[in-house]
Amino acid sequence: MTAQSGWGRHELGSTGLLVTRLTIGGAPLGSMPKNFGYEVDEEQGVLTAAAALTGPVRALDTSSAYSSGESERRIGIALERIGGLPDGYLLSTKISRDLLTGDFSGDQMRRSIAGSLDRLGLGSVPLVYLHDPENTTFDAAMAPGGPVEVLRELKESGVATAIGVAGGDTAIIGEYVGTGLFDVLLTHNRWTLVNRTADALIASADRLGMGVVNAAVFGGGILAGASGASTRYAYREAPPELLEAIHRIERLCTEAGVSPAALALQFSTRDPRIHSTIVGVSRPSRIEQNVSAATTYIPPELFDAVDTIVEGLPTGLGPS
């Protein structure tokens, strides 16, 4: 892999949509303390969303499932404050199951997008994903009148310019990518400094000309240099071998004078197959910090040293 230069926008796969190397992740905006370990009050979430919508990063990702729609609601308030969605800005959201009942039907997806549009105050969204299809079966999702058909209808009707699939389990998400029906893949926690599980999935999407978006490159925070305060990777306790590998990577960063967060972020942004990397933020100052981390110089040999550490890890230590 070679580093990608420049901060201008580029096409997201073959969607016709333009995106920056970074996308602001909207999950923390609605406050998700169980995932991130802290609360975000409404005004801070709205101010952060407004900063994301008017700053150098020209993409913002959210979901109907984030805080049961609270992330979208706060983004909607921010959109109203700034006078609407800026021209050419890539806002994405996700249609999702009913979080109380688990309903993953086509009718639920219609209710999900209706709620999203209402909270955002918009009639259409540039990019809409099917969120976490691991919570249903492939056959049920692909059935007539099911979630995938509803998602395709959103594109055909102009509610979405492009459609994608977003999830974790690489084997399951790979089935959806293989259909050729989706424009964009969003993978999370599986293409990071210490987890390379999504390599084949990303390669498959790349061959199909899909846009590829990579999320959770900090593994929930621990890869941003937080191993002293956390022992969790991808929202679960990390095994000792994985923690030791992370400690070794942090020592390499200290010796090289490089921020662990910058290293973790650029592991993704330097990959020519990945069009944008999602980084969640909970206050406006984090946006510029992440831009700085994504553009600071890192010696290529540091990535080589990390590869050597990761190659020595047993398989199956992280999420598949």
Buried (B, 14 or more C-beta within 10 A) or exposed (E): EEEBEEEEBEEBBEBEBBBBBBBBBBBBBBBBEEBBEEEBEBEBBBBBBBBBBBBEBBBBBBBBBBBBBBBBBBBBBBBEBEEEBEEEBBBBBBBBBBEEEEBBBBEBBBBBBEBBBEBBBBEBBBBBBBBBBBBBEBEBBBBEEBBBBBBBBBBEEEBBBBBBBBBBBBEBBBBBBEEEBBBBBBBBBBBBBBBBBBBEBBEBBBEBEBBBBBBBBBBBBBBBBBBEEBBBBBBEEBBEEBBBBBEBBBEBBEEBEBBBBBBBBBBBBBBEBBBBBBBBBBBBEBBBBBBEBBBBEBEEEBBEBBEEBBEEBEEEBBBE
